[in-house]
Amino acid sequence: MTTMQRFDPFREMRHFNRLFNSPLWAAQRWGDPMDDGVETAGEAWSIPMDVARNDRQLTVTASLPGFIADDVDVSISPDRILSIKASRQSEVSHEGEEYLMRERRSGTFSRAIRLPSELNLDDASVALEHGVLTVKVPVAEAAQTRRLQISNASGANAC
């Protein structure tokens, strides 16, 4: 099967620029015939997530479409590293089928972030619903914001 590609005079320059724009330890794909080789670091294999915090808890929301709870591993290490790992096996193609395009990823996907120190890691909870993983970690009572009452000074009258 012959693949046609549009002429791009700067294609080789993008390959060269990738060496300077991404760290050496970033996940890279090499040799994919459907790929033109231009990819920013971490796009292919990392899990997209949002991290929000209020006075009561820190909430991490990660997108894991198509995954079930058995495919996902969530852990918090003693040094406050939240790790999310998910794996998906490649689907088997049937006899006589050949892919014209294949964009659904298979393999192991992971993401790790360091959590702040004022969290109560023992009371963390995890839920996976409709492809959205939600990790909630409450803020320790000592680190929560408290509202203080203003007391009247004895003997002072307001005019």
PyRosetta script that sets phi, psi and omega in degrees:
from pyrosetta import init, pose_from_sequence

init()
pose = pose_from_sequence("MTTMQRFDPFREMRHFNRLFNSPLWAAQRWGDPMDDGVETAGEAWSIPMDVARNDRQLTVTASLPGFIADDVDVSISPDRILSIKASRQSEVSHEGEEYLMRERRSGTFSRAIRLPSELNLDDASVALEHGVLTVKVPVAEAAQTRRLQISNASGANAC")
pose.set_psi(1, 129.4)
pose.set_omega(1, -178.5)
pose.set_phi(2, -95.9)
pose.set_psi(2, 135.5)
pose.set_omega(2, 178.3)
pose.set_phi(3, -106.4)
pose.set_psi(3, 128.9)
pose.set_omega(3, 177.5)
pose.set_phi(4, -97.9)
pose.set_psi(4, 135.5)
pose.set_omega(4, 177.0)
pose.set_phi(5, -127.6)
pose.set_psi(5, 141.9)
pose.set_omega(5, 177.2)
pose.set_phi(6, -69.9)
pose.set_psi(6, 141.3)
pose.set_omega(6, 179.5)
pose.set_phi(7, -65.7)
pose.set_psi(7, 128.0)
pose.set_omega(7, 178.5)
pose.set_phi(8, -133.2)
pose.set_psi(8, 106.0)
pose.set_omega(8, -177.0)
pose.set_phi(9, -65.9)
pose.set_psi(9, -16.9)
pose.set_omega(9, -177.1)
pose.set_phi(10, -102.3)
pose.set_psi(10, 8.3)
pose.set_omega(10, -177.0)
pose.set_phi(11, -58.9)
pose.set_psi(11, -48.0)
pose.set_omega(11, -179.9)
pose.set_phi(12, -64.4)
pose.set_psi(12, -32.8)
pose.set_omega(12, 178.8)
pose.set_phi(13, -66.5)
pose.set_psi(13, -35.2)
pose.set_omega(13, 178.0)
pose.set_phi(14, -65.7)
pose.set_psi(14, -37.8)
pose.set_omega(14, 176.3)
pose.set_phi(15, -62.7)
pose.set_psi(15, -41.5)
pose.set_omega(15, 179.8)
pose.set_phi(16, -66.9)
pose.set_psi(16, -42.0)
pose.set_omega(16, -180.0)
pose.set_phi(17, -64.8)
pose.set_psi(17, -29.1)
pose.set_omega(17, 179.8)
pose.set_phi(18, -59.7)
pose.set_psi(18, -31.6)
pose.set_omega(18, 178.7)
pose.set_phi(19, -62.1)
pose.set_psi(19, -31.8)
pose.set_omega(19, -176.4)
pose.set_phi(20, -96.8)
pose.set_psi(20, -20.0)
pose.set_omega(20, -175.4)
pose.set_phi(21, -96.3)
pose.set_psi(21, -10.1)
pose.set_omega(21, -179.8)
pose.set_phi(22, -129.1)
pose.set_psi(22, 145.2)
pose.set_omega(22, 178.1)
pose.set_phi(23, -67.9)
pose.set_psi(23, 155.4)
pose.set_omega(23, -176.3)
pose.set_phi(24, -66.3)
pose.set_psi(24, -25.8)
pose.set_omega(24, -177.2)
pose.set_phi(25, -87.9)
pose.set_psi(25, -0.7)
pose.set_omega(25, -178.7)
pose.set_phi(26, -70.5)
pose.set_psi(26, 149.4)
pose.set_omega(26, 178.3)
pose.set_phi(27, -68.3)
pose.set_psi(27, 129.9)
pose.set_omega(27, 179.3)
pose.set_phi(28, -130.8)
pose.set_psi(28, 147.8)
pose.set_omega(28, 174.9)
pose.set_phi(29, -106.8)
pose.set_psi(29, 133.2)
pose.set_omega(29, 178.5)
pose.set_phi(30, -128.0)
pose.set_psi(30, 140.9)
pose.set_omega(30, 171.7)
pose.set_phi(31, 84.2)
pose.set_psi(31, 8.9)
pose.set_omega(31, 177.5)
pose.set_phi(32, -77.6)
pose.set_psi(32, 118.8)
pose.set_omega(32, -176.2)
pose.set_phi(33, -66.1)
pose.set_psi(33, -21.3)
pose.set_omega(33, 178.8)
pose.set_phi(34, -87.3)
pose.set_psi(34, -5.2)
pose.set_omega(34, -173.9)
pose.set_phi(35, -104.4)
pose.set_psi(35, 138.2)
pose.set_omega(35, 176.4)
pose.set_phi(36, -86.7)
pose.set_psi(36, 3.0)
pose.set_omega(36, 175.2)
pose.set_phi(37, 88.8)
pose.set_psi(37, -5.3)
pose.set_omega(37, -178.1)
pose.set_phi(38, -99.1)
pose.set_psi(38, 115.5)
pose.set_omega(38, -177.3)
pose.set_phi(39, -155.2)
pose.set_psi(39, 135.8)
pose.set_omega(39, 177.8)
pose.set_phi(40, -79.7)
pose.set_psi(40, 154.0)
pose.set_omega(40, -174.8)
pose.set_phi(41, -61.0)
pose.set_psi(41, 132.9)
pose.set_omega(41, 173.7)
pose.set_phi(42, 84.0)
pose.set_psi(42, -7.7)
pose.set_omega(42, -177.4)
pose.set_phi(43, -68.4)
pose.set_psi(43, -39.1)
pose.set_omega(43, -170.9)
pose.set_phi(44, -74.3)
pose.set_psi(44, -36.6)
pose.set_omega(44, -168.0)
pose.set_phi(45, -122.0)
pose.set_psi(45, 4.3)
pose.set_omega(45, -179.7)
pose.set_phi(46, -98.4)
pose.set_psi(46, 159.3)
pose.set_omega(46, -178.5)
pose.set_phi(47, -95.3)
pose.set_psi(47, 123.5)
pose.set_omega(47, 177.9)
pose.set_phi(48, -71.4)
pose.set_psi(48, 138.6)
pose.set_omega(48, -177.7)
pose.set_phi(49, -148.1)
pose.set_psi(49, 157.5)
pose.set_omega(49, 172.8)
pose.set_phi(50, -118.9)
pose.set_psi(50, 143.0)
pose.set_omega(50, 177.0)
pose.set_phi(51, -126.1)
pose.set_psi(51, 123.7)
pose.set_omega(51, 179.8)
pose.set_phi(52, -128.8)
pose.set_psi(52, 153.4)
pose.set_omega(52, -179.3)
pose.set_phi(53, -143.5)
pose.set_psi(53, 140.9)
pose.set_omega(53, 169.6)
pose.set_phi(54, -129.8)
pose.set_psi(54, -166.8)
pose.set_omega(54, -176.7)
pose.set_phi(55, -68.3)
pose.set_psi(55, -21.0)
pose.set_omega(55, -173.4)
pose.set_phi(56, -104.4)
pose.set_psi(56, -30.0)
pose.set_omega(56, -176.9)
pose.set_phi(57, -158.8)
pose.set_psi(57, 161.2)
pose.set_omega(57, 171.6)
pose.set_phi(58, -105.8)
pose.set_psi(58, 133.0)
pose.set_omega(58, -178.3)
pose.set_phi(59, -122.1)
pose.set_psi(59, 125.2)
pose.set_omega(59, 175.9)
pose.set_phi(60, -110.1)
pose.set_psi(60, 124.0)
pose.set_omega(60, 178.8)
pose.set_phi(61, -117.8)
pose.set_psi(61, 123.2)
pose.set_omega(61, -177.2)
pose.set_phi(62, -123.6)
pose.set_psi(62, 142.2)
pose.set_omega(62, 179.1)
pose.set_phi(63, -90.2)
pose.set_psi(63, 119.2)
pose.set_omega(63, 178.5)
pose.set_phi(64, -135.0)
pose.set_psi(64, 64.3)
pose.set_omega(64, -176.2)
pose.set_phi(65, -65.2)
pose.set_psi(65, 135.7)
pose.set_omega(65, 177.3)
pose.set_phi(66, 84.2)
pose.set_psi(66, -2.3)
pose.set_omega(66, 180.0)
pose.set_phi(67, -93.9)
pose.set_psi(67, 149.3)
pose.set_omega(67, 172.8)
pose.set_phi(68, -110.3)
pose.set_psi(68, 166.7)
pose.set_omega(68, -174.7)
pose.set_phi(69, -57.8)
pose.set_psi(69, -33.2)
pose.set_omega(69, -179.2)
pose.set_phi(70, -68.4)
pose.set_psi(70, -21.1)
pose.set_omega(70, -178.6)
pose.set_phi(71, -89.1)
pose.set_psi(71, -5.2)
pose.set_omega(71, -171.9)
pose.set_phi(72, -116.9)
pose.set_psi(72, 137.4)
pose.set_omega(72, 176.6)
pose.set_phi(73, -123.7)
pose.set_psi(73, 122.3)
pose.set_omega(73, 179.2)
pose.set_phi(74, -120.1)
pose.set_psi(74, 130.6)
pose.set_omega(74, 179.5)
pose.set_phi(75, -145.1)
pose.set_psi(75, 153.4)
pose.set_omega(75, 174.0)
pose.set_phi(76, -124.5)
pose.set_psi(76, 120.0)
pose.set_omega(76, -178.2)
pose.set_phi(77, -81.5)
pose.set_psi(77, 165.1)
pose.set_omega(77, 178.7)
pose.set_phi(78, -60.0)
pose.set_psi(78, -24.7)
pose.set_omega(78, 178.7)
pose.set_phi(79, -93.6)
pose.set_psi(79, 24.5)
pose.set_omega(79, 170.9)
pose.set_phi(80, 68.6)
pose.set_psi(80, 32.6)
pose.set_omega(80, 175.8)
pose.set_phi(81, -97.8)
pose.set_psi(81, 117.1)
pose.set_omega(81, 174.9)
pose.set_phi(82, -88.0)
pose.set_psi(82, 120.4)
pose.set_omega(82, -179.6)
pose.set_phi(83, -116.7)
pose.set_psi(83, 131.3)
pose.set_omega(83, 175.5)
pose.set_phi(84, -121.4)
pose.set_psi(84, 122.7)
pose.set_omega(84, 178.7)
pose.set_phi(85, -128.0)
pose.set_psi(85, 135.7)
pose.set_omega(85, 178.0)
pose.set_phi(86, -136.6)
pose.set_psi(86, 142.9)
pose.set_omega(86, 179.2)
pose.set_phi(87, -132.5)
pose.set_psi(87, 143.8)
pose.set_omega(87, 179.2)
pose.set_phi(88, -135.8)
pose.set_psi(88, 131.0)
pose.set_omega(88, 178.9)
pose.set_phi(89, -82.7)
pose.set_psi(89, 147.7)
pose.set_omega(89, 177.9)
pose.set_phi(90, -69.0)
pose.set_psi(90, 138.9)
pose.set_omega(90, 177.3)
pose.set_phi(91, -74.5)
pose.set_psi(91, 147.6)
pose.set_omega(91, -178.7)
pose.set_phi(92, -85.4)
pose.set_psi(92, 131.9)
pose.set_omega(92, 176.7)
pose.set_phi(93, -83.8)
pose.set_psi(93, 151.0)
pose.set_omega(93, -178.2)
pose.set_phi(94, -88.2)
pose.set_psi(94, 159.9)
pose.set_omega(94, 179.3)
pose.set_phi(95, -55.8)
pose.set_psi(95, 129.5)
pose.set_omega(95, 176.9)
pose.set_phi(96, 87.3)
pose.set_psi(96, -3.6)
pose.set_omega(96, 178.5)
pose.set_phi(97, -94.1)
pose.set_psi(97, 142.8)
pose.set_omega(97, 171.4)
pose.set_phi(98, -136.7)
pose.set_psi(98, 139.4)
pose.set_omega(98, -177.9)
pose.set_phi(99, -77.5)
pose.set_psi(99, 133.6)
pose.set_omega(99, 172.2)
pose.set_phi(100, -92.3)
pose.set_psi(100, -27.7)
pose.set_omega(100, 176.2)
pose.set_phi(101, -154.5)
pose.set_psi(101, 139.4)
pose.set_omega(101, -179.7)
pose.set_phi(102, -140.0)
pose.set_psi(102, 105.6)
pose.set_omega(102, -177.2)
pose.set_phi(103, -113.6)
pose.set_psi(103, -17.2)
pose.set_omega(103, 179.8)
pose.set_phi(104, -73.5)
pose.set_psi(104, 125.7)
pose.set_omega(104, -174.8)
pose.set_phi(105, -84.9)
pose.set_psi(105, 148.9)
pose.set_omega(105, 171.3)
pose.set_phi(106, -133.5)
pose.set_psi(106, 158.8)
pose.set_omega(106, -178.0)
pose.set_phi(107, 125.3)
pose.set_psi(107, -156.2)
pose.set_omega(107, -178.8)
pose.set_phi(108, -108.7)
pose.set_psi(108, 129.9)
pose.set_omega(108, 178.4)
pose.set_phi(109, -115.2)
pose.set_psi(109, 140.8)
pose.set_omega(109, -178.8)
pose.set_phi(110, -150.9)
pose.set_psi(110, 160.2)
pose.set_omega(110, 177.3)
pose.set_phi(111, -156.8)
pose.set_psi(111, 140.6)
pose.set_omega(111, 178.8)
pose.set_phi(112, -138.4)
pose.set_psi(112, 137.9)
pose.set_omega(112, 176.4)
pose.set_phi(113, -136.2)
pose.set_psi(113, 153.5)
pose.set_omega(113, 176.5)
pose.set_phi(114, -90.2)
pose.set_psi(114, 131.5)
pose.set_omega(114, 180.0)
pose.set_phi(115, -91.9)
pose.set_psi(115, 152.8)
pose.set_omega(115, 177.2)
pose.set_phi(116, -64.2)
pose.set_psi(116, 158.7)
pose.set_omega(116, -174.0)
pose.set_phi(117, -77.5)
pose.set_psi(117, -20.4)
pose.set_omega(117, -174.8)
pose.set_phi(118, -87.6)
pose.set_psi(118, 24.0)
pose.set_omega(118, 179.7)
pose.set_phi(119, -99.8)
pose.set_psi(119, 152.8)
pose.set_omega(119, 176.4)
pose.set_phi(120, -95.2)
pose.set_psi(120, 89.3)
pose.set_omega(120, -173.8)
pose.set_phi(121, -64.9)
pose.set_psi(121, -25.1)
pose.set_omega(121, -178.1)
pose.set_phi(122, -68.6)
pose.set_psi(122, -24.0)
pose.set_omega(122, -177.3)
pose.set_phi(123, -103.4)
pose.set_psi(123, 20.7)
pose.set_omega(123, -179.8)
pose.set_phi(124, -69.3)
pose.set_psi(124, 147.3)
pose.set_omega(124, 177.7)
pose.set_phi(125, -131.0)
pose.set_psi(125, 151.6)
pose.set_omega(125, -178.0)
pose.set_phi(126, -133.5)
pose.set_psi(126, 138.4)
pose.set_omega(126, 175.8)
pose.set_phi(127, -140.6)
pose.set_psi(127, 143.5)
pose.set_omega(127, 175.5)
pose.set_phi(128, -125.0)
pose.set_psi(128, 114.4)
pose.set_omega(128, -177.5)
pose.set_phi(129, -140.1)
pose.set_psi(129, 123.9)
pose.set_omega(129, 178.3)
pose.set_phi(130, 54.5)
pose.set_psi(130, 40.5)
pose.set_omega(130, 177.1)
pose.set_phi(131, 79.6)
pose.set_psi(131, 8.4)
pose.set_omega(131, 178.9)
pose.set_phi(132, -117.0)
pose.set_psi(132, 118.3)
pose.set_omega(132, 177.9)
pose.set_phi(133, -92.8)
pose.set_psi(133, 128.4)
pose.set_omega(133, 179.9)
pose.set_phi(134, -122.5)
pose.set_psi(134, 122.1)
pose.set_omega(134, 176.8)
pose.set_phi(135, -113.0)
pose.set_psi(135, 123.5)
pose.set_omega(135, 179.3)
pose.set_phi(136, -117.4)
pose.set_psi(136, 126.5)
pose.set_omega(136, 179.5)
pose.set_phi(137, -125.5)
pose.set_psi(137, 117.2)
pose.set_omega(137, -178.3)
pose.set_phi(138, -71.1)
pose.set_psi(138, 149.2)
pose.set_omega(138, 175.4)
pose.set_phi(139, -77.1)
pose.set_psi(139, 138.3)
pose.set_omega(139, 179.6)
pose.set_phi(140, -60.8)
pose.set_psi(140, 144.4)
pose.set_omega(140, -176.8)
pose.set_phi(141, -54.5)
pose.set_psi(141, -39.3)
pose.set_omega(141, -178.8)
pose.set_phi(142, -66.0)
pose.set_psi(142, -24.4)
pose.set_omega(142, -176.8)
pose.set_phi(143, -95.9)
pose.set_psi(143, -3.5)
pose.set_omega(143, -179.0)
pose.set_phi(144, -76.0)
pose.set_psi(144, 147.9)
pose.set_omega(144, 178.1)
pose.set_phi(145, -73.9)
pose.set_psi(145, 133.7)
pose.set_omega(145, 179.5)
pose.set_phi(146, -117.0)
pose.set_psi(146, 140.1)
pose.set_omega(146, 176.5)
pose.set_phi(147, -88.8)
pose.set_psi(147, 130.2)
pose.set_omega(147, -178.5)
pose.set_phi(148, -102.1)
pose.set_psi(148, 141.4)
pose.set_omega(148, 177.1)
pose.set_phi(149, -86.9)
pose.set_psi(149, 139.8)
pose.set_omega(149, 177.1)
pose.set_phi(150, -90.5)
pose.set_psi(150, 125.2)
pose.set_omega(150, 179.3)
pose.set_phi(151, -97.6)
pose.set_psi(151, 148.9)
pose.set_omega(151, 176.5)
pose.set_phi(152, -76.2)
pose.set_psi(152, 139.4)
pose.set_omega(152, 176.3)
pose.set_phi(153, -70.3)
pose.set_psi(153, 136.4)
pose.set_omega(153, -178.0)
pose.set_phi(154, -66.9)
pose.set_psi(154, 131.3)
pose.set_omega(154, 176.9)
pose.set_phi(155, 83.1)
pose.set_psi(155, -2.3)
pose.set_omega(155, -179.2)
pose.set_phi(156, -92.3)
pose.set_psi(156, 128.5)
pose.set_omega(156, 177.5)
pose.set_phi(157, -109.6)
pose.set_psi(157, 140.8)
pose.set_omega(157, 176.8)
pose.set_phi(158, -89.3)
pose.set_psi(158, 139.6)
pose.set_omega(158, 179.5)
pose.set_phi(159, -93.9)
pose.dump_pdb("model.pdb")
